[in-house]
Amino acid sequence: MKKLIKSNMGFSLIEVAIAVVIIGLIVSFSMKGKELINTARLQSVSEQVNAFKIATQAFMDKYGALPGDLTDAREMISDKVTNGRGDGVISSVDDARRFWAHLIASNLISVELINGFPTSKLGGYYTVSSNIPGYDGTWIVLCKQTRDNNSFSGILSPEEAHYIDKSNDTGEPFTGDIRAIKGSNSSGECFVNSKYNLKHKGKNCVLLFRVW
């Protein structure tokens, strides 16, 4: 009887070691799974933006104007869209909404719009702007939100922004066809000394993708 009671008092060292190993494997697989999911989400941004850029080029080849800027869009595409201003730029929020509406009406992209904009799997949405201080050209902008299509709130951490940039461009925030700006809502820095500030973990980066 005494022997039986003694054997049920606790786990052996071997049993404890096995349990620790199992728990470690579970934690490791869980962390790896989260990393893979986040990587897939980051890669989805590149896939979406590439599709948008291809569609934009096809639109310009066909109609001779930027989506959103075509002055006779109602006549050439659909009476469900509004005509652009014909000034060669996408400046206002209304211009940006018209950009996406023109692409969809032309059957060049098929995405759901929320408040006039396609959303990102990372959260936030894509707008388009030719009115970004210090940057010439027209850019697809991944951000959390904007009121004026000029300043944007951040949606990415510097590490996430760097991953997307490095995977598709120079990996530098101020060069190439993918660039970064600090979110207007951010108290932290997206970059330091012309590099992504990988030490900072806040969602303070806005990514820009040159479309024209």
C-alpha positions as CSV (number, residue, x, y, z in Angstrom):
1,M,0.0,0.0,0.0
2,K,2.8,2.4,0.9
3,K,4.5,1.6,-2.3
4,L,1.4,2.5,-4.3
5,I,0.9,5.8,-2.6
6,K,4.5,6.7,-3.2
7,S,4.3,6.1,-6.9
8,N,1.3,8.5,-7.3
9,M,2.8,11.4,-5.4
10,G,4.2,13.2,-8.5
11,F,5.8,13.1,-11.9
12,S,9.2,11.7,-12.5
13,L,12.0,13.8,-13.9
14,I,11.6,12.1,-17.3
15,E,7.9,12.9,-17.4
16,V,8.6,16.6,-16.5
17,A,11.3,16.8,-19.2
18,I,9.0,15.4,-21.8
19,A,6.2,17.8,-20.8
20,V,8.6,20.8,-21.0
21,V,9.8,19.7,-24.5
22,I,6.2,19.3,-25.7
23,I,5.2,22.7,-24.4
24,G,8.3,24.2,-26.0
25,L,7.4,22.7,-29.3
26,I,3.8,24.0,-29.1
27,V,5.1,27.5,-28.3
28,S,7.6,27.3,-31.1
29,F,5.1,26.1,-33.7
30,S,2.6,28.7,-32.5
31,M,5.2,31.5,-33.0
32,K,6.3,30.1,-36.3
33,G,2.7,29.9,-37.4
34,K,2.1,33.6,-36.5
35,E,5.2,34.6,-38.3
36,L,4.1,32.7,-41.5
37,I,0.7,34.3,-41.3
38,N,2.2,37.8,-41.0
39,T,4.6,37.2,-43.8
40,A,1.7,36.1,-46.0
41,R,-0.1,39.2,-45.2
42,L,2.9,41.4,-46.0
43,Q,3.3,39.5,-49.3
44,S,-0.3,40.2,-50.1
45,V,0.4,43.9,-50.2
46,S,3.0,43.4,-53.0
47,E,0.6,41.2,-54.9
48,Q,-2.3,43.8,-54.6
49,V,-0.1,46.7,-55.5
50,N,1.4,44.9,-58.6
51,A,-2.1,44.2,-59.8
52,F,-3.1,47.8,-59.3
53,K,0.0,49.1,-61.2
54,I,-0.6,46.7,-64.1
55,A,-4.2,47.8,-64.3
56,T,-3.3,51.4,-64.2
57,Q,-0.8,51.0,-67.1
58,A,-3.4,49.1,-69.1
59,F,-6.0,51.9,-68.5
60,M,-3.5,54.6,-69.6
61,D,-2.6,52.6,-72.7
62,K,-6.3,52.3,-73.6
63,Y,-7.7,55.7,-72.7
64,G,-4.6,57.9,-72.7
65,A,-5.2,59.3,-69.2
66,L,-4.7,58.3,-65.6
67,P,-7.7,56.5,-64.0
68,G,-9.7,59.1,-62.1
69,D,-8.5,61.9,-64.5
70,L,-10.2,60.9,-67.7
71,T,-12.5,63.8,-68.7
72,D,-14.9,61.7,-70.8
73,A,-15.1,58.6,-68.6
74,R,-18.9,58.6,-68.6
75,E,-18.9,58.4,-72.4
76,M,-16.0,56.0,-72.8
77,I,-16.4,53.7,-69.8
78,S,-19.8,53.8,-68.0
79,D,-22.4,56.4,-67.1
80,K,-22.1,55.1,-63.5
81,V,-18.7,56.9,-63.0
82,T,-17.9,60.6,-62.9
83,N,-15.6,62.4,-65.3
84,G,-12.1,63.4,-64.2
85,R,-10.6,66.9,-64.3
86,G,-8.0,66.2,-67.0
87,D,-5.1,67.9,-65.2
88,G,-2.9,64.8,-65.1
89,V,-2.8,64.4,-61.3
90,I,-4.7,62.7,-58.5
91,S,-4.9,65.3,-55.8
92,S,-8.0,65.2,-53.7
93,V,-9.8,62.4,-51.9
94,D,-12.5,62.6,-54.5
95,D,-9.9,62.2,-57.3
96,A,-8.6,59.1,-55.5
97,R,-12.1,57.6,-55.2
98,R,-12.6,58.3,-58.9
99,F,-9.3,56.5,-59.6
100,W,-10.6,53.2,-58.2
101,A,-14.0,53.6,-59.7
102,H,-12.6,54.1,-63.2
103,L,-10.4,51.0,-62.9
104,I,-13.3,48.8,-61.7
105,A,-15.7,50.1,-64.3
106,S,-13.1,49.3,-66.9
107,N,-13.0,45.7,-65.6
108,L,-9.3,46.0,-65.0
109,I,-9.5,45.2,-61.3
110,S,-12.1,43.4,-59.3
111,V,-12.0,44.5,-55.6
112,E,-14.5,45.5,-53.0
113,L,-14.4,49.2,-52.1
114,I,-15.0,50.5,-48.6
115,N,-15.9,54.1,-48.6
116,G,-14.5,54.3,-52.1
117,F,-11.1,52.6,-51.4
118,P,-9.8,49.0,-51.6
119,T,-8.7,47.6,-48.3
120,S,-5.5,45.9,-47.3
121,K,-5.2,42.6,-45.5
122,L,-2.9,44.4,-43.0
123,G,-5.7,46.8,-42.2
124,G,-6.3,50.3,-43.6
125,Y,-6.7,50.9,-47.3
126,Y,-5.0,52.1,-50.5
127,T,-5.5,55.6,-51.8
128,V,-3.7,57.3,-54.7
129,S,-2.0,60.7,-54.6
130,S,0.1,63.0,-56.8
131,N,0.1,65.6,-53.9
132,I,2.7,64.2,-51.5
133,P,5.2,66.8,-50.3
134,G,8.7,66.1,-51.6
135,Y,7.7,63.3,-54.0
136,D,7.1,63.9,-57.7
137,G,4.7,61.5,-59.5
138,T,1.6,59.6,-58.6
139,W,1.8,57.1,-55.8
140,I,-0.4,54.3,-54.4
141,V,-0.5,54.9,-50.7
142,L,-1.0,52.3,-48.0
143,C,-2.3,54.0,-44.9
144,K,-4.7,53.9,-42.0
145,Q,-6.7,56.9,-43.1
146,T,-6.4,60.4,-44.7
147,R,-8.6,63.5,-44.7
148,D,-6.9,65.5,-47.5
149,N,-5.0,62.9,-49.6
150,N,-1.9,64.8,-48.6
151,S,-1.1,63.6,-45.0
152,F,-1.7,60.0,-44.0
153,S,-1.8,58.1,-40.7
154,G,0.6,55.1,-40.3
155,I,-0.5,51.5,-40.7
156,L,2.9,49.6,-40.7
157,S,5.7,49.1,-38.3
158,P,9.2,50.0,-39.6
159,E,10.0,46.3,-39.8
160,E,6.9,45.5,-41.8
161,A,7.6,48.4,-44.2
162,H,11.2,47.4,-44.6
163,Y,10.2,43.8,-45.4
164,I,7.9,44.9,-48.2
165,D,10.4,47.5,-49.5
166,K,13.3,45.1,-49.4
167,S,11.3,42.3,-51.1
168,N,10.4,44.4,-54.0
169,D,12.7,47.4,-54.3
170,T,15.8,49.0,-52.7
171,G,14.9,48.4,-49.0
172,E,15.6,52.1,-48.4
173,P,12.8,54.5,-47.4
174,F,13.8,57.4,-49.5
175,T,14.9,55.8,-52.8
176,G,13.4,53.7,-55.6
177,D,9.7,53.0,-56.5
178,I,8.7,52.1,-53.0
179,R,9.2,54.8,-50.3
180,A,8.1,55.5,-46.8
181,I,6.9,58.5,-44.9
182,K,6.1,59.0,-41.3
183,G,2.4,58.7,-40.4
184,S,0.8,61.9,-39.4
185,N,-0.6,60.2,-36.2
186,S,2.7,58.9,-35.1
187,S,4.8,59.8,-32.0
188,G,7.6,57.5,-33.2
189,E,10.0,57.5,-36.1
190,C,9.6,55.3,-39.1
191,F,13.2,55.8,-40.1
192,V,16.4,57.1,-38.7
193,N,19.5,58.2,-40.6
194,S,17.9,57.3,-43.9
195,K,17.2,53.8,-42.7
196,Y,14.1,52.1,-41.4
197,N,14.1,52.4,-37.7
198,L,13.8,48.6,-36.9
199,K,14.2,49.2,-33.2
200,H,10.8,51.0,-33.1
201,K,7.7,48.7,-33.0
202,G,4.9,51.2,-33.4
203,K,2.7,51.3,-36.5
204,N,4.0,54.6,-37.6
205,C,4.9,54.0,-41.3
206,V,3.1,54.8,-44.5
207,L,4.3,53.1,-47.7
208,L,4.2,54.7,-51.1
209,F,4.4,52.8,-54.4
210,R,5.1,54.7,-57.6
211,V,2.4,54.2,-60.1
212,W,3.3,56.9,-62.6
